């Protein structure tokens, strides 16, 4: 991989991490608002839990994709796969 491709890939990863941080902030702010709304409306059944849980699953998957996702395909990966296919 040449320097320009490596640079482009690094920029792409930085953008993804920034988007994820924004996603986390939005999750916290909006869910805090929903919990406050629930409390103001008289508490009762904790309906914000459904939003928190559902969105939380999406947030975890988003973070997993960015921080634990698969590495780019390397030449070694290609050679190994070609050897298995032959």
N, C-alpha and C positions, 0 to 999 in steps of 0.2 A: 504494500500500500504506500503510495507516494505521500509526500508531506502535505499537499493540498487536500487529499482525501482524508488524511488523519485529522487535519485541522477542521474540515467540514464536519466530520463525525464528532469531534470534541464540542464544536459549537452546537450541534444538534442535541447532544447529551446535556449541555448546560441549559439550553432552552427547556428541555423536558423537566429538569430538576426545578427550574424556576416556576414552571407551570404547576408542578406538584406542590410546591410551597404555597402558591396562591390557592390551590385546591384545599389544602389543609386549613388555611386561614378562613376561607369561605365556609368550610364545614363547621369550624368552631363558632364563628360569628352567627351564622344562620341557625344552628342548633341551639345556641345560647338564647337567641331571640325566641325560638319555639318553646323552650323550657320556661322562659319568663312569661310568655303568653299563656302557657298552660297554667302557671301559678296564679296569674292575674284572673284567669277565667274560673278559678275555684278549685284547682288541682283535680281531684278525682282520678279517673283512669289515666295512666301515663301514656297518652297517645304519641308524644314526641319520640318515645322509644322506638317506634316503628321506623320513623324517618332516620333517627340516629343509627339504628342497626343496618338498615338497607343501604344508606349512603356510606356508612362505615365499611361495609363489605366492598363497595366500589372503590373507596379510598385505599383500603389495604391492597386490593388488586392493582390499582394504579401505582402505588409505591413499590410493590413487588416487581412490576414490569420495569420500572426505572432503575431500581437499586439492585435487583437480583435477576433481571432478565437475562436472556441468552446473550452470549458474547457474539460479536460479528463472526461470520464464517471465515475460517482461515484456510490457507492452502493445505495445511496439514489435515484439516477436517475433510477437505475435498479428496485428497489422496487416500485417506483412510476409508472413506465411503466408496471410492472407486475400486479399492482393493476388495472390499466386502462384496461388491456387486459382481465382480468378475468370476 
